[in-house]
C-alpha cells in the first residue's frame, strides 16, 4: 500500500505558504514569525520527499525523524502565533 504522507505534507506546506503570505503583509513581529513558520512548515514535506528517495532504511528513518522534529517546531510557531493573537486558532 502506497503512503499518502508525501501528498499530505505537500498540501500542508502549500497551506503554510498561503498563511505566511498573509502574515508577511503585516510589518514587524508577524513577518519574523512567518519566516520561522515557513521554514519549519515546508521542511516537513521536503524531508519526507528526501525519505522517499532514501538509500537505506537508516536514511529513511533519519529523514522521517527530521520531518517529525520540524512538525513539532511548526506546532510551536502555530501555538505562539495563536497565543500572541497574530493568528486565529482556526
Residue pairs with C-beta under 8 A, 6 or more apart in sequence:
5 48
6 45
6 48
6 49
6 52
9 44
9 45
9 48
9 67
10 45
12 41
12 44
12 45
13 41
13 42
13 44
13 45
13 46
16 37
16 38
16 41
16 42
16 74
17 38
17 41
17 42
19 34
19 37
19 87
20 34
20 35
20 37
20 38
20 41
23 30
23 31
23 33
23 34
23 37
23 81
23 86
23 87
24 30
24 31
24 34
26 86
29 84
29 86
30 86
33 77
33 80
33 81
33 84
33 86
36 77
37 74
37 77
37 78
37 81
40 70
40 73
40 74
40 77
41 70
41 74
41 77
43 66
43 67
43 70
44 67
44 70
44 71
44 74
45 67
47 63
47 64
47 66
47 67
47 70
48 63
48 64
48 67
50 63
51 59
51 60
51 62
51 63
51 64
51 67
54 60
54 62
54 63
78 87
81 87
82 88
82 89
